[in-house]
Amino acid sequence: MKVVVIAPSEILEEWKKLPASTDQHTEVFYSENEGIQQLPGQPDAVLYLFQEYDQDVINWLQQLPVSVCIVNAVIATTAELGENLVRINAWPGFLGERVEMAASETVDRGQVESVIAHFGRETEWVTDSCGMISARVVASIINEAYFAMEDEVSTAAEIDIAMKLGTNYPYGPIEWGKKIGLKQIYRLLEKLSTRQKRYTPSSLLKNAALA
């Protein structure tokens, strides 16, 4: 099996923290080149872990002649992306021993799990919905932190320290939001808020994301 992983350097660093399988029948190629590109040979699986991409990239991924195509799509569902694409939450801080994934019913989940297992991870299948599960939770916490700063309840540094020490999170909410990208957090909250008002982004977060 030949697998191509396309990701920015910070995500590749997190992805490689867990030891990959020593299966000699699997070749892995890494690329930090964003967008449409020439892939080495004829891969069986592609993981596209950039957060920012346009419709041209999605069209390219949809048409790749591969058995498994995984894309870092936390906000868009497979109904929007295409049923042959598999979603993964590859936002910074979420690539632990279990990765959150979603797919249509037409996808061979066993094949996907085999690819993910090669990289020392287990697959946690979740409902194919906007934000999946953990990203919704973290985005909500980040939003509440910005509401707290907006109301002058606390400072960014104090909030981050309290969350890291109190909940053992890898990052404080302000720090985590910046690592993910406030534009991504805002896009997720804005989309979720069209159905549930509790996700309405704080004005401070919105202004920071759109600045």
C-alpha positions as CSV (number, residue, x, y, z in Angstrom):
1,M,0.0,0.0,0.0
2,K,1.2,3.5,-0.9
3,V,0.0,6.4,1.3
4,V,0.5,10.1,0.7
5,V,0.1,12.6,3.6
6,I,-0.2,16.2,2.6
7,A,-0.1,18.6,5.5
8,P,1.5,21.8,6.8
9,S,4.6,21.4,8.9
10,E,2.9,21.9,12.3
11,I,0.3,19.2,11.6
12,L,2.9,16.8,10.2
13,E,4.9,17.2,13.4
14,E,1.8,16.3,15.5
15,W,0.9,13.5,13.1
16,K,4.4,11.9,13.4
17,K,4.4,11.9,17.2
18,L,2.9,8.4,17.3
19,P,5.1,5.6,15.9
20,A,3.9,4.3,12.6
21,S,3.7,0.6,11.7
22,T,6.8,-1.1,10.5
23,D,4.8,-2.9,7.8
24,Q,7.3,-3.3,4.9
25,H,4.4,-3.5,2.5
26,T,3.3,0.1,3.1
27,E,5.2,3.1,1.7
28,V,4.4,6.6,3.1
29,F,5.2,9.8,1.3
30,Y,4.9,13.2,3.0
31,S,4.3,16.6,1.3
32,E,4.1,20.1,2.7
33,N,2.9,21.5,-0.6
34,E,-0.6,23.0,-0.3
35,G,-3.1,22.7,-3.1
36,I,-3.2,20.6,-6.3
37,Q,0.0,18.7,-7.0
38,Q,1.6,15.8,-8.8
39,L,1.5,12.8,-6.5
40,P,4.3,10.2,-6.4
41,G,3.4,7.1,-8.4
42,Q,-0.1,5.6,-8.0
43,P,-1.1,6.0,-4.3
44,D,-3.8,3.8,-2.7
45,A,-4.7,6.4,-0.1
46,V,-4.3,10.2,0.3
47,L,-4.6,12.3,3.5
48,Y,-5.0,16.0,2.8
49,L,-4.7,17.7,6.2
50,F,-4.5,21.4,5.3
51,Q,-7.3,23.4,6.8
52,E,-7.6,26.0,4.0
53,Y,-8.5,24.8,0.5
54,D,-10.8,25.8,-2.2
55,Q,-13.3,24.0,-4.4
56,D,-10.6,23.3,-7.0
57,V,-8.7,21.2,-4.4
58,I,-11.9,19.4,-3.4
59,N,-12.7,18.6,-7.1
60,W,-9.1,17.3,-7.5
61,L,-9.4,15.1,-4.4
62,Q,-12.8,13.8,-5.5
63,Q,-11.3,12.7,-8.8
64,L,-8.1,11.0,-7.5
65,P,-8.1,7.3,-8.4
66,V,-7.4,6.1,-4.8
67,S,-9.3,3.7,-2.5
68,V,-9.2,6.1,0.5
69,C,-9.2,9.9,0.4
70,I,-9.2,11.6,3.7
71,V,-9.6,15.4,4.1
72,N,-9.3,17.7,7.1
73,A,-12.9,18.8,7.0
74,V,-14.2,19.8,10.4
75,I,-16.9,22.2,9.2
76,A,-18.1,20.8,5.8
77,T,-20.0,17.5,5.7
78,T,-19.6,14.8,3.1
79,A,-22.9,16.1,1.5
80,E,-21.0,19.3,0.7
81,L,-17.6,17.7,0.0
82,G,-18.6,14.6,-2.0
83,E,-19.6,11.1,-0.6
84,N,-16.3,9.5,-1.6
85,L,-14.3,11.8,0.7
86,V,-13.7,10.9,4.3
87,R,-13.6,13.6,7.0
88,I,-11.0,13.8,9.8
89,N,-10.6,16.3,12.6
90,A,-7.0,17.3,12.0
91,W,-7.2,20.6,13.7
92,P,-4.1,21.3,15.9
93,G,-4.4,19.5,19.2
94,F,-6.8,16.8,18.0
95,L,-4.4,14.2,16.5
96,G,-4.0,11.9,19.5
97,E,-4.3,8.1,19.7
98,R,-8.0,8.3,18.6
99,V,-9.0,10.4,15.7
100,E,-12.5,11.7,15.0
101,M,-13.7,10.8,11.6
102,A,-17.0,10.8,9.6
103,A,-18.0,9.3,6.2
104,S,-21.0,8.5,4.1
105,E,-22.5,5.0,4.1
106,T,-20.9,4.2,0.8
107,V,-17.3,4.4,2.1
108,D,-15.5,1.2,3.1
109,R,-14.7,2.0,6.7
110,G,-12.5,-1.0,7.1
111,Q,-10.1,0.3,4.5
112,V,-10.0,3.7,6.2
113,E,-9.3,2.2,9.6
114,S,-6.4,0.2,8.1
115,V,-4.8,3.4,6.8
116,I,-5.3,5.2,10.1
117,A,-4.0,2.2,12.1
118,H,-0.8,2.3,10.1
119,F,0.0,5.6,11.8
120,G,-0.6,4.2,15.3
121,R,-4.1,5.6,15.7
122,E,-7.6,4.3,16.2
123,T,-10.6,5.6,14.4
124,E,-13.6,7.1,16.3
125,W,-16.5,7.3,13.9
126,V,-18.9,10.1,14.6
127,T,-22.1,11.5,13.0
128,D,-21.4,13.3,9.7
129,S,-22.3,16.7,11.1
130,C,-20.8,20.1,11.1
131,G,-18.1,20.3,13.7
132,M,-18.3,16.6,14.6
133,I,-18.1,16.4,18.4
134,S,-14.8,17.5,20.0
135,A,-14.4,20.6,17.7
136,R,-17.8,21.8,18.7
137,V,-16.9,21.5,22.4
138,V,-13.5,23.2,22.1
139,A,-15.0,26.0,19.8
140,S,-17.7,26.6,22.5
141,I,-15.0,26.9,25.2
142,I,-13.0,29.2,23.1
143,N,-16.1,31.3,22.5
144,E,-16.9,31.5,26.2
145,A,-13.3,32.6,26.9
146,Y,-13.8,35.5,24.5
147,F,-17.1,36.4,26.1
148,A,-15.3,36.4,29.5
149,M,-12.6,38.8,28.1
150,E,-15.3,40.9,26.4
151,D,-17.0,41.3,29.8
152,E,-13.7,42.0,31.5
153,V,-14.1,39.0,33.7
154,S,-10.5,37.8,33.2
155,T,-7.5,38.2,31.0
156,A,-6.3,35.9,28.2
157,A,-3.3,34.7,30.2
158,E,-5.4,34.0,33.3
159,I,-8.0,32.1,31.3
160,D,-5.4,30.0,29.6
161,I,-3.6,29.1,32.8
162,A,-6.8,28.2,34.6
163,M,-7.9,25.9,31.8
164,K,-4.6,24.1,31.5
165,L,-4.2,23.6,35.2
166,G,-7.9,22.9,35.9
167,T,-8.8,20.6,33.0
168,N,-5.4,19.3,31.8
169,Y,-6.1,20.6,28.3
170,P,-3.0,20.7,26.1
171,Y,-3.6,24.5,25.5
172,G,-5.6,27.2,27.0
173,P,-8.7,28.3,25.0
174,I,-7.1,31.6,23.7
175,E,-3.9,29.8,22.8
176,W,-5.8,26.9,21.2
177,G,-8.0,29.2,19.2
178,K,-4.9,30.9,17.7
179,K,-3.3,27.6,16.9
180,I,-6.4,26.4,15.1
181,G,-7.0,29.8,13.6
182,L,-9.8,32.2,14.8
183,K,-11.2,32.3,11.3
184,Q,-11.9,28.6,11.5
185,I,-13.4,28.8,14.9
186,Y,-15.6,31.7,13.8
187,R,-16.7,29.9,10.7
188,L,-17.7,26.8,12.7
189,L,-19.6,28.8,15.3
190,E,-21.3,31.0,12.7
191,K,-22.5,27.9,10.8
192,L,-23.7,26.1,14.0
193,S,-25.5,29.3,15.3
194,T,-27.8,29.2,12.3
195,R,-29.5,26.3,14.0
196,Q,-28.6,26.7,17.7
197,K,-28.2,30.3,19.0
198,R,-26.0,29.1,21.9
199,Y,-23.1,28.9,19.4
200,T,-23.4,32.6,18.5
201,P,-19.8,34.0,18.3
202,S,-18.8,36.7,20.7
203,S,-18.2,40.1,19.2
204,L,-14.6,40.1,20.4
205,L,-14.0,36.7,18.7
206,K,-15.7,37.8,15.5
207,N,-13.7,41.0,15.3
208,A,-10.4,39.1,15.9
209,A,-11.3,36.5,13.3
210,L,-12.2,39.0,10.6
211,A,-9.4,41.5,11.4
